[in-house]
Amino acid sequence: MNEDTNGVENPETEDTAMNTSATEDTGVDNATSESQDFISSNVEVADEGPCRKRMSITIAPETVTAELETQFKQLKSNVMLPGFRKGKAPLKMIKAKFGKDIEQDVREDLINRSVSEQMENADYTPIGFPEFENIEFSTENPFTFEAVFDVQPTFDLPEYKGVEVDSQLKTVEDSDVDAEIERISEQASTLEPLEVGSQAEGDFVVVNLDLTADGESIFSRDEVMMKIGDDFIDSMEIPGLGKDLAGAAADAVIEKSATVPDDFPQEEHHGKTADVKLTVKDAKKLVAPEMNEEFFGRLGVESEEDLRNKVREGMEGRYEAEENTRQEDLLAEKVADTVEMELPESMLERRKESLVRNKVMELMREGTSEEDATAEVEKDEELANQARLELVRIFVLDQIAEEEKVFVTEDEVVQRLQAIAATYQQPLEAVMEQYRNNGMIPELRNGMKREKVKQLLRKKAKVSGS
């Protein structure tokens, strides 16, 4: 379950955003420690590419040695080795036994602390976690390493208040209400026995089905329910099938030819001409409920007029919600698509890869093989542009949220998780655990924050035609 952020990569989350404290003058920062709070003895920050920086850090060997000694002394006071009481084992023996582990811990701790220290008050906002390169850990020479990381793009926020948008709110017509009530009635309808041979369009027949290709049966099933008038078996079109089923007698055999569709489970039969054999076994008719007190009571209404009013109110609410969403998406596009900004190349590539995966899966669900789907998607040059547009819109919405002090409370996150749990009929505790374990809470919160920003854009827009 992935909230919509609906699958959109999240460029800034509480888990991944890093604070910085290095200041840059001419593209390179040389910072020398003047306080014991600062671990690094020398820091250089340089541009690595669009929205990407490389931070080179040097830590004095004296700092490394001091950190190691502190860790060894703490370990000595707590460890118990065979033949020695707790805290009495010789330091030399402790270093021999645990030296490699302590060095690894100190190395990682110094890297993390020094990077966080430099990023605490920097004039850029890092995204994600840094990649560490060229690590040279030593107690005799300076400890050096490099951190490479993406940063948020900088751009001027466009005017986002009073943007014009047209209203396309649909009016609920009487015919719309009639169709909805008919749908409700059909859902409450029951199938009742019908004399075989008297079935007509709209009725149902029960058939035994056999599908043969190249002289062998490739699919067979008994008691398949089919609606007369639909010339399809699943996605396989069989011209004239409905006409032949109407009025067919019991045990009548109907034989047709059809092309095996691309979503047929056995790929080797795709596109083949198959012989379709149907043996009629039974017939049924769909009987709609009467519009009486019993039916109205089951629906929780008092009368047909009450039903029509509630149906109309429900449809009006649905149309309004759909129109609000349309306006919000359009406004977000209008505001963001006027902005020019550089984007982190690594983030663009990841977003494009995500779009490619989604498109391949969509084609595979439609029956295309994975190989063909991948080949088709790789030719789609529009995906790279789509990835760029989506990321620009995300960054713009996030900056508007900061400007307008838009935030999402913990209670709102829990309420959204409750709705997700209800949709998937899962316990709230299980859904919350899944989101926490997979690190999805920040992404959910940021998606909700952007929803609020879109709503703000609509409230501040100039809506015409409403």
N, C-alpha and C positions, 0 to 999 in steps of 0.2 A: 504494500500500500504506500502508494506514493502520491503525496498530495500535490496538487498541481502548483505546487510548484510544478504538478503534473509532469514529473519527469524532468523540468528545467534545472540545469546545474546551478547550484547556489554559490555565487562568487564571494559572499560574505556571511559567515555564520559565527555564532558566539564561540564555537569550538575551534574555528580555524583562523579567525582574525587575530593578528599579532600586533601588539603595541610596540612602538619604536621610540628611540630617543637620540638618534644621530642627526646632526644638522649638516646639510650640504651647502657648500658655497659655490665652488666652480665645478661641481659634478663629482668631486672626490673629497671625502671627509677624513682628516687626520685628527683623531681625538686622543689626547694623552690624559691618563688618570691623574686626578688631583685629590681623590678621596678614596678611602678604603672601601666605599660602596662599589667602586668600579673595579672590575676584574681585569679588563682588557688594558694592556699598556699601549697598544696602537690599533687603530681601526681605519680602514679605508673603504669607502662606499662608492661604487662606480656604476653607471648605467650599463646594463648587459644587453638591452634590446627594448622594444616597446613595452613599457610598464613592467620591466624586469630589472632587478639590481643584483650586483655581486658585492657582498661584504667580506672583506679580508680582515681577519682578526689575528692579532699576535698577543700571546699571554706570556709574561716573564716566567722564566724557570723557577724563580724564587716563589712565585705564587703557586705554581704546580707543586713544588716541594712542600710548602706549608699546608696545602690542602691534603696531600697524601699523609703527612704526619698527623694532622688532625683526625683523619679517618682511622689511621692505625691505632692511635691512642684511644679513640672511642671504642674500637673493636676490642682492644686489649682489656678494657675495663669490663667487658660483657661476655667475652668468649671463655669457654672452659675446654682446655685440651687435656687429653689423657695424662695423668701423673701430676697435674697442676690444679690448684684450686682456682675458682673463678677470679679472673683479674690478675693472676699471678704468673701466667705463661710469659716467657721471655719475648720481647718485642721482635727479636731476630727470628724466632721460630714462627711467630704470627705472620711476619712479612714473607717468609719462605712459603708458608702454606696458603696465605690469602692474597699475596701480592698482585697476581694477575687480575683477580676479581676487583680489588680495590682500585687498581689503576684504571680499569674499564669504567667503574662507577665515577671516579673523579673526572675522567675524560668527558664522559657524557654530561656530568653535572656542570663542568666549566663551560662546555659548549652551549648548553641551554641557558645558563645564567648570563653569560656574556652577550649572547644574541638578544635575549629579553632586555637586558640592561641598555643596549644600544637602541633598541626599538621603542623604548618606553615613551619618549617624547619627540620622536622624529616627525618631520613634516610630511611624511607619506604614510599610507596605511597599507601594510602588507596583507596579502591574501593567501590563505592556505598555510602549509608548513614549508619551511625552507628545505632545500636539498644541500647536504654538506659534502664538500669536495676537498681534495688535497689536504687531508688531515695528517699533520706531522706532530705526533705527541711525544714529548721528551721532558725529562727532568734536568737535563744538562744544557739543552739549547732551548730557545723560545718555542713555545707550543703554538703552532700556526694552523689555521684552517680557513676555509671559505664557505660562506652561506649564500646560496643563490635562491631568490624568491621573487614572486610576482607582487606588484603593488596595484592598488586601485588607480584607474585612470583619473586624470584631472580634466575638468571641463567646466564651462560656464553653464549654469542651469538656465534653461530657456524659460520664457513666460509660460506659466502653466495655469494661470487663473483667467477665467473669462474666455476660454477657448470655445469656438463655435462648433456645435454638433446638431444634426437634425434628429428629430424624433420620428421613429417608424413604428410607434406603438400600434399594434393590431387591435381592431375593434371586434368584440365577440358578437357574431351574428346569430340569429335564431337557428340557422342551419348548423352552425358549429355546436350549439347546445344539443340539437337533435342528434347529431353524429356521436357526441360524447355519451348521451343517454343510451343510444343504440349499442355503443361499445360496452357500457356497463351492463346492459341487459344481456348481451352476448356472453360476457364473462360469467354471468349467473345462470346461463342456459345449461340444459342437461341433454345428453344424448339418449334417445329412446329408440326401441326397436322399430324397424320399418320393413315391410314386406319386400323381400328381394325381388327386383324387377320393376318396382314402382319408384325407385330412387331417381331424382332429377338433380339439376344443377343446384348447388348449395347443400345437398345432402352428403352423407358419407357412406363409403363402402369399405368393407374389410376384405383384404385380398392376401393371397399367398404370392410372394414375389420371388422371381428368379431372374438373374442377370447373367448372360452367357457371352463370352468373347473368345474368338479363336477356337470355338468348339468346346470350351470348358466353362463350368460355372464359376463366376468370380464373386458372386454375392447372392445369398439366398436368405429369406426371412418369411416366417408365417405370421398371419394376422396383423398386417400393416394397415393402419387406418389412413384412408385417403379421402380428401374432399373433392367432390365432383365439380369440375369447372376450372381446377388448377391443373394445367398440363405439365406438371413437374413432379418428380420424385426427388425430394431434397433439391439439389441445384441442377439436376439432369432434366432437360426439357424433352418432353415426348409429345410432339404435335398430334392433336386429335384425341388425346387420351381421355379427356373429360367427356367428350361426345360419345365415345365408345363405352364408357362406364355407365352412363345414364341409361337406365332401363335394362341393363345386363342381367340375365337370369342367374340363379344359383349355379355354381360350378362352371359357369361360362369361362372360357379361356380367351384372353385377349393377348395378342402378340404384336409387338411394335419393335421398331429399330430406333436407337438413339446413340448419341455420341457421349462417351464416358467423360465426365467433366474433370477439370484439373484439380478439384479438391477431393477426388476419389482417394480412399486410403492407400490403395496399391498404385504407386506412381507408374509402374510399367504398363498400366492399361489406359493411362491418360490419352485422350484423343482417339481411341479406338471406337469402331462401330460395334455396338453391343445389341444382342437380341434380348428384348424384355418380354417376359411371360408373366401375366397376372391371372390368377384364378380367383374368381369372385366367390366369397364365402358368406358374407352377411351384408346387411345394410342398416343404416341408422339415420335418424333425422335429429336436427338440433331444435329443441323446444325452448323458446324463450319464456321467462316467468311472466305471469300476469301482473299488470300494474295495479296491485291491490294493497290493502293495509299490511298484509304479511310481508310483502316484498319491500314496501316503504320502511317498515319497522326494522328489517334486516339491514337497511342502508342508513338507519338513524335519521330518517326524515318523516314528516307528518303527512305529506301529500305529494302528488305529482308536481304541483306548483312549487312547493318547498324544495323538491329535488331539482327542478329547473333553476331556481334561484341560487341554490348552493353550487350547482354545476357551473353556472355563469360566474359566480364570485370566484370559484376556484380557477377557472380559465382566465379571468381578468388578472388575478394575482400572478398566474404563471406567465402570461404575456408581458406583464409589467416587469417581472424579474428577468425575463429573457431580454427585454428591451434595455433594462438598466445594464445588464452584462454587456450587451452589444455596444452601448454608448461608452462604457468604461474601457473596454478593449480598444475601441476606436480612438478615444481621447489619449490613452497611453501611447498608442502608435503615433498620433499627431504630434504630441509633445516630444517624444523621444527621437522620432525620425528626423528632427531638425538639428540634432546634435551630432557634431563630428568629434570623435575621440579615438585615441589609440587604445587597443585592447591587448591584454597579455596573450601572446601567441599560443602558449601552452593551454590556456583556458579555452581559446577558440578551437583548438584541435580537439580537446576533450568534448566540447559541446557538439562539434561536428560529428565525432565518433558516436555520441549518444543519439543524435538524429539519424545517423546511418543505421544503427542497430534497430531503432524503432521502426524505420521504414522497411528494413529487411523482414522483421517480424510481421509487419502488416501484410506484406506481399505473401509471406509464407502462409499466413492465416487464410489468404484468398486462394491458396492452392499452388502457388509458385514454389519450385524447388529452391532450397537455400542457395545453391550455386547460381541459378538464374537470377534470383532476387538480389544477391550480392553484386553480380555483374551489372544488373540494371541500375542499382542504386549508385554504384561507383561512377556511372556516367552522368549522374544528376549534379550539375554544377551549381544549382540553386541552393543546395544544402549548406554550402559554405557561407553564402550571403544570409541565409536564414539564421544560421548560428550567430553571425555578427549582429543582426538586428535584435535577436532575443537578448543577447548579453548587453547591448547598449540600453535596451528598455529596462532591464533589471537594474543597471547602475543608475539610470536616471530616476527610476521610482525610489530606489534606496536613498538618493540624495534629497529628493522631495520629502521623504519620510523624516530625514534628519532636519531639514529646514522647518517642517511643520510640527516637529516633535510627535510624530506618529509612533506608537509602540503597541505591543501586544502583551497583555497581562497573563500571568500563570493560569488564572481562572479561565481565560478565554482559550488557552491551549488545551486545558482539560476538557472544556465543553466541546471543542472540535474533536478531540480524541473520543469523547463519548459518542458523538455523531458517527464517527468512523466505525467504532465498535458496534453500534446498532446496525449500520449498513451491512457489515460483514457477519453480524450475529455472533460476535465474539465477546468474551468478558472484557470489561474496561481494563482490568489489571493486566490481562495478557497483551492487549494492544499497547498499553503504556510501556510494558517491559520490552516489547518488540521494538518500539520506537527508540527507547533509551539505549538498548543494546546495540542497535544499528546506527546510532548517532544521528537519528532522523528528527529529533526534536528541534534543533536549531533551524533546519531546513523548513520544517512545518511552520515555525514561528515567523520566519522571514517571508514565506509564502503568504501567510495571513496578513503580515504587515503590508505587503504590496497590494493585497486585496483592499485594505483600508485606504491606501493612497489612491487607488483607482476610484473608489467611492468618493473620496475627497475631490478628485478632479471633476467628477460628474456634478457634485453639489455646487462647485464653483464655475461650472461651464455655462455658456449661453446656449440654451436648448431652443431650437426653432421648430415650429410645426407641432408643438405639444398642446 
